[in-house]
């Protein structure tokens, strides 16, 4: 405990019901981006809650759902940013919920409701940290900027529009993306400083206007064969991508990266068991496996669909075949450039009949592990939890860090004391009360330290 | 007209309403093998109709729906066989029918109802031909054997059981399979003397017990990639099958085969237009295209299914991938042997993780084009329609000729005056009244000629 006294932590503990009640108000408002239900109402509620907490709110219309920036000034010139989203996943199958997903329920030390962990809890924790700090110290130690979008659960399609149009208002000295969790055993926090990007494409071959009798396969081109051949040309038998230039520009791992990998918290045996795997790809294990998971880009077939997909026999010649692919990219790989390489590869190999459509492109991003912000995050995690955090320099998944951070090289992280394995996107989503309260302390401590305090 | 007088044709014309009424009774009884609706009732009706016509019926239970053999003796020792099926396709979508599919409707010179063409019309035409011949001449010129199954529309799974168990009762001097149609322009009959066989398999790769987050694609094997690679190894870029031994045992075309191909009725331009094709496989045309259609075996991907097949983005690593393949085989290729070659190929190329399941295997069959039966068929077609028939020595599709004919080399054909493009398997299935009546004459004439008459 580095605060001059425990006053703020005690204040948070003493007022946790008040903060839980605010989270309850956020949960009670549906905000389903997929079916556009409650989006405007949720936006209005967010504006009310931020303004009640003294933030100045800028409404930022986009071609889709409105984004919001909430600003509050602090004593120093430092700015701490929080990126969160006010939309949530659907609740189906509803019958599997043990309590109403739209009504915060507290039982067995857990908060239940759609969005408690992903990620209305993050919004509530930031507001609570601001509240507690202001109540105890009168003024914030740094400025806080809350940046909220309403389409995260449907792909953040308008986020680049927002970050480009409002970029002059979005500078921060460090940004927390949604939050972070403890390790899978509920232990030390995992601080994630970067993530892979993602290019998502659809590949389609259409040869005939309809499926036909398969006797015609002797004389009519089969789009599934064409797509199989095209996809097959993308990779060698060791899963290495054969698209020319695909690996160009990727930086080799540093010794520090390898040291961090050695401490990585990925549960190799547990994941293998959970997924029912016989073995990992190419029988990888240990540090090689972890290196691939965090640092090697992928070319994944996310879906393939053609012809008869039901049970039993149907002798049909498909009229079209479609595949979905995602490429998880690492720093140095630009999604649009990779898209061009894919198209060039198809052309070079005679697959001009394969139509490629880009559905999503998000660049990778990696924060400087030597930044002040990274150091402060580690100190904060240790102070709040009493344990050294685990570092992850590059997550295997994708988060829109780059849109906010790439141009100005802003330090960013997914970090906090969120509950791991908390049924996000699933029925009975929960957040441990103690983790929620710790996360308020985490955010308050982070403000304190970024503001120049010890 | 080669009969000593037109008496039998006149009799058929005069009694056509009676024959249409019988077809109406067959249509009115549902017989859906897929949902097993009305199957026993249809069997009982078929027995009644055959017995009323003087046939001696043998009920032949199988592990599935019952087969029936109906025998009636004639003057000569020749036996004419008819293979037909008493089950029909489903009627959905019902709303597209202009009249009740289960009630024979006559309008604009057509008979409408489910099964009129496929293939209760064939059963009714055989019974009508027997009736007319007996009424006019007192006795049939040859024996007639009707062989009926009730699972044709769901794959004839128990037909090999039937033909093996009752093979001593199934010898004929020639067999008509279901019937045949006029050419696509309603012109001369097409007499088909053989057909490709079919091996239908499912290929499955399973790597994980569930779909997973696609970030794991860096370390977990993707079953879709495995299946794509395995399938890709089956063919070269010119669509030639690379499975070792696949083409072994296939006989080259004779000069006669090529002559027949030159007269083939396949509508190259019309089919291209109908299917909306830009071009045929490998830009084939003319005699090369016809040769492929009739004589070259296929390896067709009938379906491929894995991972996310919906609209838009889902970044998922599939847990399994499944493909369906049909191989249309030609004489010399045994389905079970080809299955072994497929398995050996996969093993040799390192794809032991691809599980292969056989769903169907029917051998090809080709009747002797120089047989007496073939000659009689040609004469019959010419006599009934006034036009030289078109010959097809080997159809591109599959029909279960081999089960009945292969062991004893029985001449067989799909032949008759059926209506082409008559919406079989679709709403508003029809049969032109004049074609139905002509088909009764066709069958009566065939009996006459096989019995040794001119």
Contacts between the chains, C-beta under 8 A, distances in Angstrom:
chain1	res1	chain2	res2	distance
A	155	B	312	7.7
A	155	B	313	5.6
A	196	B	215	7.0
A	198	B	315	6.7
A	200	B	313	5.1
A	200	B	315	6.6
A	207	B	277	6.7
A	207	B	278	7.7
A	208	B	275	4.3
A	208	B	276	5.8
A	208	B	277	5.7
A	209	B	275	6.2
A	209	B	276	3.3
A	210	B	275	6.8
A	210	B	276	7.6
A	212	B	275	5.8
A	213	B	397	6.6
A	214	B	298	7.3
A	214	B	300	4.9
A	214	B	302	5.8
A	214	B	326	5.2
A	214	B	328	6.9
A	215	B	196	7.0
A	215	B	293	7.6
A	215	B	298	7.9
A	215	B	328	6.0
A	215	B	395	7.6
A	215	B	396	3.7
A	215	B	397	4.3
A	215	B	398	7.6
A	216	B	271	7.7
A	216	B	275	7.7
A	216	B	293	7.7
A	216	B	396	7.2
A	217	B	298	4.3
A	217	B	299	8.0
A	217	B	300	3.7
A	217	B	326	7.7
A	217	B	328	6.9
A	218	B	281	7.6
A	218	B	292	4.6
A	218	B	293	5.1
A	218	B	296	5.3
A	218	B	297	7.8
A	218	B	298	4.9
A	218	B	328	6.8
A	218	B	396	6.2
A	219	B	280	5.1
A	219	B	281	5.3
A	219	B	284	6.1
A	219	B	289	5.3
A	219	B	292	5.2
A	219	B	293	5.0
A	220	B	275	6.8
A	220	B	277	6.4
A	220	B	280	6.3
A	220	B	281	5.8
A	221	B	239	7.9
A	221	B	277	7.9
A	221	B	279	8.0
A	221	B	280	7.7
A	221	B	281	4.9
A	222	B	300	6.1
A	222	B	301	5.8
A	224	B	301	3.9
A	224	B	303	7.8
A	224	B	304	5.3
A	225	B	231	7.7
A	225	B	235	6.5
A	225	B	239	7.2
A	225	B	301	5.8
A	228	B	228	5.2
A	228	B	231	4.8
A	228	B	232	5.3
A	228	B	301	6.9
A	228	B	304	7.5
A	229	B	232	5.7
A	229	B	235	7.7
A	229	B	237	6.9
A	231	B	225	7.8
A	231	B	228	4.8
A	231	B	232	7.9
A	232	B	228	5.3
A	232	B	229	5.7
A	232	B	231	7.9
A	232	B	232	3.6
A	235	B	225	6.5
A	235	B	229	7.7
A	237	B	229	7.0
A	237	B	350	7.5
A	239	B	221	7.9
A	239	B	225	7.2
A	271	B	216	7.7
A	275	B	208	4.3
A	275	B	209	6.2
A	275	B	210	6.8
A	275	B	212	5.8
A	275	B	216	7.7
A	275	B	220	6.8
A	275	B	319	7.7
A	276	B	208	5.8
A	276	B	209	3.3
A	276	B	210	7.6
A	277	B	207	6.8
A	277	B	208	5.8
A	277	B	220	6.4
A	277	B	221	7.9
A	278	B	207	7.7
A	279	B	221	7.9
A	280	B	219	5.1
A	280	B	220	6.3
A	280	B	221	7.6
A	281	B	218	7.6
A	281	B	219	5.4
A	281	B	220	5.8
A	281	B	221	4.8
A	284	B	219	6.1
A	289	B	219	5.3
A	292	B	218	4.6
A	292	B	219	5.2
A	293	B	215	7.6
A	293	B	216	7.6
A	293	B	218	5.1
A	293	B	219	5.0
A	296	B	218	5.3
A	297	B	218	7.8
A	298	B	214	7.3
A	298	B	215	7.9
A	298	B	217	4.3
A	298	B	218	4.9
A	299	B	217	8.0
A	300	B	214	4.9
A	300	B	217	3.7
A	300	B	222	6.1
A	300	B	315	7.8
A	300	B	317	6.1
A	301	B	222	5.8
A	301	B	224	3.9
A	301	B	225	5.8
A	301	B	228	6.9
A	301	B	306	6.9
A	301	B	307	6.7
A	301	B	318	7.2
A	302	B	214	5.8
A	302	B	307	5.2
A	302	B	308	5.2
A	302	B	314	6.4
A	302	B	315	5.9
A	302	B	316	5.2
A	302	B	317	7.4
A	302	B	318	7.4
A	303	B	224	7.8
A	303	B	306	6.3
A	303	B	307	3.8
A	303	B	308	3.7
A	303	B	309	5.1
A	303	B	314	7.3
A	303	B	316	7.2
A	303	B	318	7.2
A	304	B	224	5.2
A	304	B	228	7.5
A	304	B	304	5.2
A	304	B	305	6.9
A	304	B	306	4.6
A	304	B	307	6.6
A	304	B	309	7.7
A	304	B	321	6.8
A	305	B	304	7.0
A	305	B	305	6.1
A	305	B	306	7.9
A	305	B	309	3.9
A	306	B	301	6.9
A	306	B	303	6.3
A	306	B	304	4.6
A	306	B	305	7.9
A	307	B	301	6.8
A	307	B	302	5.2
A	307	B	303	3.8
A	307	B	304	6.6
A	307	B	324	7.1
A	308	B	302	5.2
A	308	B	303	3.8
A	308	B	324	5.6
A	309	B	303	5.1
A	309	B	304	7.7
A	309	B	305	3.9
A	309	B	309	7.7
A	309	B	322	7.6
A	312	B	155	7.6
A	312	B	359	6.4
A	313	B	155	5.5
A	313	B	200	5.1
A	313	B	324	7.7
A	313	B	359	5.1
A	313	B	360	5.2
A	314	B	302	6.4
A	314	B	303	7.3
A	314	B	324	7.4
A	315	B	198	6.7
A	315	B	200	6.6
A	315	B	300	7.8
A	315	B	302	5.9
A	315	B	326	4.7
A	315	B	398	7.7
A	316	B	302	5.2
A	316	B	303	7.2
A	317	B	300	6.1
A	317	B	302	7.4
A	318	B	301	7.2
A	318	B	302	7.4
A	318	B	303	7.1
A	319	B	275	7.7
A	321	B	304	6.8
A	322	B	309	7.6
A	323	B	224	8.0
A	324	B	307	7.1
A	324	B	308	5.6
A	324	B	313	7.7
A	324	B	314	7.4
A	326	B	214	5.2
A	326	B	217	7.7
A	326	B	315	4.7
A	328	B	214	7.0
A	328	B	215	6.0
A	328	B	217	6.9
A	328	B	218	6.8
A	350	B	237	7.5
A	359	B	312	6.4
A	359	B	313	5.1
A	360	B	313	5.3
A	395	B	215	7.6
A	396	B	215	3.7
A	396	B	216	7.2
A	396	B	218	6.2
A	397	B	213	6.7
A	397	B	215	4.3
A	398	B	215	7.6
A	398	B	315	7.7
